[in-house]
Amino acid sequence: MIFKKTVVIGVDNGKSGAIVGIFSDNTIVFKTIMPLLNGEYDILTLSSMFSNLKEKYDLLVGVEQNHAKPFNGSISNFVGGYQYGIMLALLKSKHIKYKIVSVRGWQIALLKQFKARGTKEASAMYCTKYWPNEDWKRTKRCKKMHDGLTDAACIAAYTKIKSL
């Protein structure tokens, strides 16, 4: 029996979300902005990505839980739930282990150490501290960090802490 290395993946759902994978030693394996096609999840790209990763590694995916937000409109809440459902269905169809991660859970556990104006800034501070050599920008031309990438990395770190 061949043992594969485990990769813990964090998924920050949403069109401005991202996916980040880490090894148990916290080394970043990969990071990507959520793939979109015509403004929707690119399901074929996501499917191919997870299939390729599953061939090489044992996977555990932390998916940020979606919940209705009272200040969002009904359409925004519906779209968020739809995207969350797509991600869970994709993982189930590929027989990939996953855990649903509460937003407050990972934020309280990881970000309380930082004095920041908000959770997006705090997740950027966390990533800068624990992965100082990683570039968290969407592209090389961007000036600020992509909060989808930093949130996804935090979700992966939290899932790893809670599971391995």
Phi and psi in degrees as a GROMACS rama.xvg file:
@    title "Ramachandran Plot"
@    xaxis  label "Phi"
@    yaxis  label "Psi"
@TYPE xy
-93.9813  128.605  ILE-2
-95.227  131.935  PHE-3
-99.5014  151.341  LYS-4
-69.8913  144.77  LYS-5
-89.5468  134.708  THR-6
-116.51  127.511  VAL-7
-99.565  127.766  VAL-8
-114.138  135.398  ILE-9
-107.619  132.095  GLY-10
-117.706  116.731  VAL-11
-97.3244  103.09  ASP-12
-64.861  161.785  ASN-13
113.61  161.423  GLY-14
-67.2152  -23.1424  LYS-15
-104.859  18.8492  SER-16
-82.5503  -168.777  GLY-17
-161.144  173.256  ALA-18
-134.823  130.062  ILE-19
-133.539  136.171  VAL-20
-116.724  139.58  GLY-21
-132.88  150.982  ILE-22
-82.4564  171.422  PHE-23
-63.4753  -23.5901  SER-24
-87.2033  10.6074  ASP-25
76.6672  7.48891  ASN-26
-69.0661  133.67  THR-27
-73.5422  125.554  ILE-28
-89.2336  -44.7143  VAL-29
-161.183  161.644  PHE-30
-151.259  140.397  LYS-31
-150.762  145.032  THR-32
-68.0189  148.181  ILE-33
-55.7689  121.015  MET-34
-71.1859  130.251  PRO-35
-123.839  150.881  LEU-36
-137.509  118.187  LEU-37
54.9869  38.4981  ASN-38
80.2219  3.66795  GLY-39
-121.358  162.866  GLU-40
-52.7285  133.586  TYR-41
-85.7011  90.1458  ASP-42
-64.1152  -37.4036  ILE-43
-65.203  -41.4694  LEU-44
-65.7976  -44.2102  THR-45
-60.511  -44.8207  LEU-46
-60.8557  -46.8085  SER-47
-63.0113  -42.9035  SER-48
-60.3744  -48.3061  MET-49
-67.6849  -35.4145  PHE-50
-63.4989  -46.2599  SER-51
-62.6249  -42.1666  ASN-52
-65.3203  -40.0919  LEU-53
-65.9034  -30.6433  LYS-54
-64.9855  -35.183  GLU-55
-93.5418  -31.587  LYS-56
-134.264  159.668  TYR-57
-80.7205  134.097  ASP-58
-114.49  142.302  LEU-59
-133.667  122.417  LEU-60
-112.222  127.589  VAL-61
-97.5072  116.833  GLY-62
-107.792  122.422  VAL-63
-63.4383  126.711  GLU-64
-64.9748  137.628  GLN-65
-96.7139  139.452  ASN-66
-146.171  151.715  HIS-67
-65.8487  135.65  ALA-68
-106.799  126.239  LYS-69
-60.7899  -25.8327  PRO-70
-91.635  -7.53651  PHE-71
-84.7301  154.199  ASN-72
-74.9935  168.405  GLY-73
-64.5988  -34.3324  SER-74
-66.3646  -44.9254  ILE-75
-60.9193  -42.9152  SER-76
-65.0918  -39.198  ASN-77
-63.2996  -46.5242  PHE-78
-61.3541  -43.7418  VAL-79
-59.8643  -43.1883  GLY-80
-66.5871  -37.4062  GLY-81
-62.8151  -46.4101  TYR-82
-65.1231  -39.9428  GLN-83
-60.7081  -44.3857  TYR-84
-64.0657  -40.1074  GLY-85
-59.8607  -46.4138  ILE-86
-62.8138  -45.9563  MET-87
-64.0544  -42.1789  LEU-88
-62.5045  -41.8625  ALA-89
-61.5138  -46.6833  LEU-90
-64.7978  -43.2635  LEU-91
-62.4919  -42.1015  LYS-92
-64.947  -25.2743  SER-93
-96.8933  2.62692  LYS-94
57.1516  45.3583  HIS-95
-102.251  130.25  ILE-96
-66.439  137.793  LYS-97
-145.846  158.071  TYR-98
-128.044  140.714  LYS-99
-87.5292  126.706  ILE-100
-110.647  124.929  VAL-101
-75.1429  142.539  SER-102
-58.4393  -51.9537  VAL-103
-62.9391  -35.0054  ARG-104
-59.7143  -53.8105  GLY-105
-71.506  -34.0086  TRP-106
-67.1887  -44.207  GLN-107
-65.7382  -44.6195  ILE-108
-64.8462  -39.4205  ALA-109
-101.949  -29.4486  LEU-110
-102.154  -7.00878  LEU-111
-63.4987  -21.1201  LYS-112
-75.0139  -11.9267  GLN-113
-106.285  138.297  PHE-114
-93.9077  100.356  LYS-115
-133.499  163.962  ALA-116
-79.2923  -11.9422  ARG-117
-174.223  175.21  GLY-118
-69.3077  -31.6727  THR-119
-65.1266  -44.1694  LYS-120
-65.767  -39.7694  GLU-121
-66.0244  -38.8757  ALA-122
-66.9415  -34.7237  SER-123
-64.1471  -40.3517  ALA-124
-64.6477  -41.2528  MET-125
-59.8633  -49.5361  TYR-126
-64.5481  -38.2151  CYS-127
-64.5877  -36.8971  THR-128
-70.9888  -47.2708  LYS-129
-89.7738  -19.5025  TYR-130
-135.246  67.0299  TRP-131
-64.7161  -20.4943  PRO-132
-96.4245  0.451905  ASN-133
-87.6235  146.31  GLU-134
-97.6046  117.656  ASP-135
-101.694  15.4259  TRP-136
-87.9982  153.638  LYS-137
-61.7962  -44.9416  ARG-138
-138.598  168.972  THR-139
-64.2722  -24.3418  LYS-140
-82.7779  -16.1117  ARG-141
-68.5157  150.667  CYS-142
-99.3695  -27.7321  LYS-143
-116.223  158.532  LYS-144
-67.4232  149.69  MET-145
-86.2526  113.422  HIS-146
-67.8875  -21.4313  ASP-147
-64.7014  -43.0735  GLY-148
-65.0531  -46.0394  LEU-149
-68.4294  -38.1101  THR-150
-64.9136  -42.8609  ASP-151
-62.563  -39.1414  ALA-152
-63.9482  -41.4764  ALA-153
-64.6775  -40.267  CYS-154
-63.0733  -41.6557  ILE-155
-62.2824  -46.1328  ALA-156
-61.1376  -43.548  ALA-157
-65.0524  -43.5984  TYR-158
-61.1409  -41.812  THR-159
-62.5007  -46.741  LYS-160
-60.1287  -41.6506  ILE-161
-79.2357  -16.1527  LYS-162
-118.23  -33.8719  SER-163
